[in-house]
Amino acid sequence: MKITIIGTGYVGLVTGACLADVGIEVTCVDIDQKKIDGLKNGILPIYEPGLKEIVGRNHIKGRLNFSTDLSEAIQGSAAAFIAVGTPPGENGSADLKYVLAVADQIGKTMTNYLVVITKSTVPVGTAEKVRGALANALDLRDVSFGFDVASNPEFLKEGAAIEDFMKPDRIVVGVDSGDAQKIMDRLYRPFTLNGHPVIFMDIPSAEMTKYAANAMLATKISFMNDIANLCEKMGADVNWVRKGIGSDPRIGNKFIYPGIGYGGSCFPKDVKALARTGREYGHTMRILEAVEAVNDDQKSVLFNKIYAYFGGDLQGKTVAFWGLSFKPNTDDMREAPSIVLANLLIQAGAHVRAYDPVAMEEAKYDLGDTITYCESDMDAIHGADALALITEWTEFRVPNWKKVGAAMKTKVVFDGRNLYRSAILAEAGFEYFGIGMGENIAEKA
């Protein structure tokens, strides 16, 4: 079976590599010649644990190829995945220009029956627009190759994408023809042999499922952050509250960890897009609008703690960052809370020294030379007035607090992920401030 994937970003590259790994002949197409040349030489445009190995293995075996020529790649393909970006427009809606441009190009180059699949996260109704673009391109060619459209949203967690694809919780596929369902069933059969289900449904429902899933997860995060902020005012400890509610199977213990807000390529964009879709249909998504507002505010929480601790005077202070990416095991800086915190600190006259295991090059696109990028975690804290834990990378879990304290000017830690225990830091002579632990910094400053 041969397929074509258009787009070699996060979704396209992971999808192509994993499908190739089960024996499918895959060609990944991108208009960026530099990116394609890099992939052919084992240079990946993203960081994802295990991806470099799986891409290299399948490229060597000839099952995974890379090209800028869609017309050549699509010849003889049974299916074509559209996996290009859908960035938010100025009004928050998903921008479909890249998706529809690809659909037009497919229509201009296809030479046989094809199932065209939207893998990008797209709003309800996109499949019909793709269908229209394909039909129009074929009409202009005066040919009548048959085709079907399908929706196959991805549910990949950055940092665990390979495992998610190979052992999925579920595979959601929206189809409206028996032929399309047969091809999609054949395509995903290697991933269902161990009982992982393929859920076939109508196309609009599949398109909505992706948005609803991300919106629900974002809601849990913002809800827990709201509870954490109330806990601080009441003198409660959100860590105990989290354990108490997480033991209820109706709630569960995932995505209820308080912190400094969600970021990344999915949650912020999808929450905005779904809220925008609601307004277009005359339905206000009141919960989602609150979710977004809470998250925006949460990205300033750590700054407010640092500002209060130093009595409102950050001029000349140095704050060390451990972590920059929006979550561990990725170099993704999109909507990362670190960007907001760094900018607020700089505006207040502080200096930022940061270390992240993989995201510093990406961070430069957003922060430029406004902060200092350090070679190690210990380098970052040298002479620092405060340490801010931003991203809960594994290597930050058990620091040598004696060495950390000796390197810092002021022994104070602001933990944006509640990774550390206040008692352990107190023993080492540190002041400690987490999220939602009933602290009153104004009294301690």
C-alpha positions in Angstrom: 0.0 0.0 0.0 1.3 3.4 -1.0 0.3 6.7 0.6 1.3 10.4 0.4 1.5 12.8 3.3 1.6 16.5 2.6 3.4 18.4 5.4 6.4 17.3 7.4 5.7 19.1 10.6 4.9 17.4 13.9 1.8 15.5 12.7 2.9 14.7 9.2 6.3 13.4 10.1 5.2 11.3 13.1 2.3 9.9 11.0 4.6 9.1 8.0 7.3 7.5 10.1 4.9 5.3 12.1 3.0 4.1 9.0 6.2 3.3 7.3 7.3 1.3 10.3 4.5 -1.2 9.8 5.4 -1.7 6.1 3.4 0.9 4.3 5.2 2.8 1.5 5.1 6.5 2.5 6.3 9.6 0.7 6.3 12.8 2.8 6.0 16.0 0.7 6.8 19.5 1.7 7.4 22.7 -0.3 10.5 23.6 1.9 13.5 22.2 0.0 15.8 22.8 3.0 13.6 20.7 5.3 13.3 17.9 2.7 17.1 17.9 2.2 17.6 17.8 5.9 15.2 14.8 6.4 17.0 12.9 3.6 20.2 13.4 5.7 18.7 12.5 9.0 18.2 16.1 10.2 14.7 16.4 11.7 12.9 19.8 12.0 11.4 18.9 15.4 12.5 17.2 18.5 10.4 14.1 19.6 11.9 11.2 21.6 12.4 8.2 19.3 11.4 9.9 16.1 14.9 10.3 14.7 15.6 6.6 15.0 12.3 5.5 13.4 12.7 8.0 10.5 16.3 6.9 9.8 15.5 3.2 9.9 12.6 3.4 7.5 14.3 5.9 5.2 17.3 3.5 4.8 14.9 0.6 4.1 13.2 2.6 1.4 9.7 2.7 3.0 9.9 6.4 4.0 10.8 8.9 1.3 10.8 12.7 1.2 10.1 15.0 -1.8 9.0 18.4 -2.8 7.3 17.0 -5.9 3.6 16.3 -5.1 2.7 15.2 -8.7 5.4 12.5 -8.6 4.7 11.4 -5.1 1.0 11.0 -5.5 1.1 8.7 -8.5 -0.3 5.3 -7.5 -1.2 6.4 -3.9 -4.3 4.9 -2.3 -4.6 7.8 0.1 -3.2 11.3 0.7 -3.0 12.9 4.1 -3.2 16.6 4.5 -1.1 17.5 7.5 -0.2 21.1 7.0 -0.6 23.9 9.6 -3.9 25.6 10.5 -2.7 28.7 12.4 -5.2 30.9 14.2 -6.4 33.9 12.2 -6.7 37.3 13.7 -10.3 36.5 14.9 -9.2 33.2 16.5 -10.6 30.9 13.7 -8.5 28.3 12.1 -6.8 29.5 8.9 -7.5 26.9 6.2 -5.6 28.5 3.4 -2.8 25.9 3.5 -5.2 23.0 3.7 -7.3 24.2 0.8 -4.2 25.0 -1.2 -3.0 21.4 -0.8 -6.4 20.1 -1.8 -6.3 22.1 -4.9 -2.8 20.8 -5.7 -3.9 17.2 -5.2 -6.8 17.8 -7.6 -4.4 19.2 -10.2 -2.0 16.2 -9.9 -4.0 13.0 -9.0 -4.3 10.3 -11.7 -6.4 7.6 -9.9 -9.1 7.1 -7.3 -7.8 8.6 -4.0 -9.0 9.0 -0.4 -8.0 12.5 0.7 -7.7 12.7 4.5 -7.5 15.8 6.7 -5.1 15.0 9.4 -4.6 18.6 10.4 -6.9 19.9 13.2 -9.7 21.6 11.2 -13.2 22.9 12.1 -16.4 21.2 11.3 -17.2 21.7 7.6 -13.6 21.6 6.4 -14.0 18.3 4.6 -16.7 19.7 2.4 -14.4 22.6 1.5 -11.7 20.1 0.7 -14.2 18.2 -1.4 -15.1 21.4 -3.3 -11.5 22.3 -3.9 -10.7 18.8 -5.3 -13.8 18.8 -7.5 -13.1 22.2 -8.9 -9.5 21.3 -9.7 -10.6 18.1 -11.5 -13.3 20.0 -13.4 -10.7 22.5 -14.7 -8.7 19.6 -15.9 -11.8 18.1 -17.5 -11.1 14.7 -15.9 -13.3 12.6 -13.6 -11.1 10.6 -11.3 -13.1 9.4 -8.4 -12.2 10.4 -4.9 -13.5 10.4 -1.3 -12.7 12.7 1.6 -12.2 11.5 5.2 -11.3 13.1 8.5 -8.7 11.4 10.7 -7.8 13.7 13.6 -4.6 13.1 15.5 -4.4 12.6 19.3 -0.6 12.7 19.7 0.9 14.0 22.9 4.2 15.9 22.3 6.9 13.9 24.0 5.0 10.6 23.7 3.9 10.8 20.1 5.4 7.5 18.9 3.9 5.5 21.7 0.5 7.3 21.1 0.5 6.4 17.4 1.7 2.8 17.8 -0.5 2.0 20.7 -3.5 4.5 20.4 -6.3 4.8 22.9 -8.5 5.1 19.9 -8.4 5.9 16.2 -11.2 8.3 15.0 -12.1 8.2 11.4 -14.9 10.2 9.7 -16.0 8.7 6.3 -19.1 8.9 4.1 -18.4 6.0 1.7 -17.8 2.3 2.0 -14.7 2.5 -0.3 -13.1 5.1 2.0 -13.8 3.0 5.1 -12.2 0.0 3.5 -9.0 1.8 2.8 -8.8 3.4 6.2 -9.5 0.1 7.9 -6.7 -1.5 5.9 -4.4 1.4 6.7 -4.9 1.1 10.4 -5.3 -2.7 10.8 -1.7 -3.1 12.0 -2.5 -0.8 14.9 -5.7 -2.6 15.9 -4.4 -6.1 16.2 -3.9 -5.6 20.0 -7.5 -4.4 20.5 -7.0 -0.7 20.0 -10.3 0.5 18.4 -11.0 2.3 15.2 -14.1 4.4 15.7 -15.8 5.1 12.4 -18.3 7.9 12.3 -19.6 10.7 10.1 -17.1 13.3 9.0 -18.5 16.3 10.9 -18.5 14.3 14.1 -14.9 13.3 13.6 -13.9 16.9 13.0 -15.7 18.0 16.2 -14.2 15.1 18.3 -10.7 16.5 18.0 -11.7 20.0 19.2 -13.9 18.6 21.9 -11.1 16.4 23.3 -8.6 19.3 23.4 -11.1 21.7 24.9 -12.0 19.2 27.6 -8.3 18.7 28.6 -7.7 22.5 28.6 -10.8 22.9 30.8 -9.4 20.5 33.4 -6.1 22.4 33.5 -7.7 25.8 33.9 -10.2 24.5 36.4 -7.4 23.2 38.6 -5.4 26.4 38.2 -8.5 28.3 39.4 -8.9 26.0 42.4 -5.1 26.4 43.1 -5.4 30.2 43.2 -8.4 30.0 45.6 -6.4 27.5 47.8 -3.7 30.1 48.2 -6.2 32.7 49.5 -7.9 30.2 51.8 -4.7 28.6 53.2 -5.4 25.2 51.6 -2.9 23.0 49.8 -4.0 22.2 46.2 -1.7 19.2 46.2 -3.9 17.5 48.7 -7.0 18.7 47.0 -5.8 17.2 43.7 -5.1 13.9 45.3 -8.5 13.9 47.0 -10.5 14.6 43.8 -8.2 12.6 41.5 -9.0 9.4 43.4 -12.6 9.7 42.2 -12.8 7.6 38.9 -15.4 9.9 37.5 -12.8 12.7 37.6 -9.5 10.8 37.3 -6.0 12.0 38.1 -4.8 13.2 34.7 -4.6 16.9 33.6 -5.5 18.1 37.1 -2.0 19.3 38.0 -1.9 23.0 38.7 0.9 25.1 37.2 1.6 28.2 35.1 -0.8 27.6 32.3 -1.0 25.4 29.2 0.8 26.2 25.9 1.8 24.3 22.8 0.5 24.0 19.3 -2.9 22.5 20.2 -4.8 23.7 23.3 -4.5 27.5 22.8 -5.3 27.3 19.1 -8.1 24.8 19.4 -9.8 26.5 22.3 -9.9 29.8 20.4 -11.1 28.1 17.2 -13.9 26.2 18.9 -15.0 29.3 20.8 -15.0 31.2 17.4 -17.0 28.4 15.8 -19.6 28.7 18.5 -20.0 32.4 17.9 -20.3 31.9 14.2 -23.3 29.5 14.9 -24.8 31.9 17.4 -23.8 29.8 20.4 -21.5 31.3 23.0 -19.1 28.7 24.4 -19.1 30.3 27.9 -17.0 27.6 29.6 -14.3 27.8 26.9 -14.1 31.5 27.0 -13.5 31.3 30.8 -10.9 28.5 30.2 -9.0 30.8 27.9 -9.2 33.8 30.3 -8.0 31.7 33.3 -5.1 30.4 31.3 -4.0 33.9 30.1 -4.0 35.1 33.7 -2.2 31.9 35.0 0.9 32.7 32.8 1.5 35.8 35.1 1.1 34.0 38.4 4.8 33.2 38.8 5.8 36.8 37.9 3.3 38.1 40.6 4.9 35.9 43.2 8.5 37.0 42.3 7.4 40.7 42.1 5.8 40.5 45.5 8.7 38.7 47.1 11.1 41.4 46.1 8.8 44.1 47.3 7.9 45.3 43.8 11.6 46.2 42.9 13.1 43.8 40.3 15.5 46.3 38.9 18.9 44.5 38.4 17.7 41.2 39.8 18.7 38.0 38.1 16.1 35.2 37.8 17.2 31.8 36.6 14.9 29.7 34.5 15.0 25.9 34.5 13.1 25.0 31.4 11.7 27.0 28.5 9.5 24.7 26.4 5.8 24.5 27.2 6.2 20.9 28.5 9.1 18.4 28.8 10.3 16.1 26.0 9.7 18.7 23.3 11.4 21.8 21.9 8.0 23.4 21.2 7.9 27.0 22.4 4.5 27.9 20.9 2.4 29.8 23.5 4.9 28.7 26.2 4.4 30.3 29.6 8.1 31.0 29.8 7.7 33.7 27.1 5.2 35.6 29.1 7.2 35.3 32.3 10.5 36.4 30.7 8.9 39.4 29.0 7.3 40.5 32.3 10.5 40.2 34.2 12.5 42.1 31.6 9.9 44.9 31.5 10.3 45.1 35.3 14.1 45.6 34.9 15.2 42.0 35.8 17.7 39.8 33.9 16.9 36.2 32.9 19.4 33.4 32.6 17.8 30.2 31.2 18.7 26.6 30.5 16.6 24.1 28.7 17.8 20.7 27.5 16.5 21.0 23.9 14.4 24.2 23.4 16.9 27.0 23.6 17.3 27.4 19.8 13.6 27.5 19.4 13.3 30.0 22.2 15.5 32.4 20.3 12.7 32.9 17.7 10.5 34.3 20.5 12.9 35.8 23.0 15.9 36.6 20.8 18.8 38.0 22.8 16.6 39.5 25.6 17.7 36.6 27.9 20.9 34.8 28.5 21.0 31.2 27.3 23.2 28.9 29.5 25.0 25.7 28.9 23.7 23.9 32.0 21.3 24.2 34.9 24.1 25.2 37.3 25.4 27.8 34.8 21.9 29.4 34.8 21.7 29.8 38.6 25.2 31.3 39.1 24.7 34.5 41.1 20.9 34.4 40.6 18.6 36.2 43.0 15.8 33.6 42.4 15.2 30.3 40.6 12.0 29.7 38.6 11.2 26.1 37.7 9.3 26.5 34.4 9.4 23.0 32.7 9.5 19.8 34.7 12.3 18.1 32.8 13.5 14.9 34.4 17.0 16.2 35.0 15.5 19.0 37.2 13.7 16.6 39.6 16.3 15.9 42.3 18.8 18.8 42.3 21.7 19.0 44.8 20.3 21.8 46.8 23.5 22.4 48.7 25.3 23.1 45.4 22.4 25.1 44.1 22.3 27.3 47.3 26.0 27.9 47.1 25.8 29.1 43.5 22.8 31.5 44.1 22.9 34.9 45.6 19.5 34.5 47.2 18.1 31.0 48.2 14.6 31.2 46.9 12.7 28.9 44.5 9.5 29.7 42.6 8.2 26.3 41.5 5.8 26.7 38.5 5.0 22.9 38.4 4.9 22.0 42.1 7.8 19.6 41.4 9.6 20.1 44.7 8.8 19.6 48.4 8.8 22.7 50.5 10.2 20.7 53.6 13.2 19.5 51.7 14.0 23.0 50.5 13.5 24.4 53.9 16.0 22.0 55.3 18.5 23.3 52.7 17.8 26.9 53.8 15.6 27.9 50.8 12.4 29.8 50.8 9.9 28.0 48.5 6.8 29.1 46.7 4.7 26.8 44.6 1.3 27.0 43.0 -1.8 26.8 45.3 -0.2 26.1 48.6 -1.7 28.8 50.9 1.3 31.1 50.9 1.3 34.7 51.7 4.4 36.1 50.1 3.5 39.7 51.2 4.0 38.6 54.8 7.3 36.7 54.1 8.9 39.4 52.0 
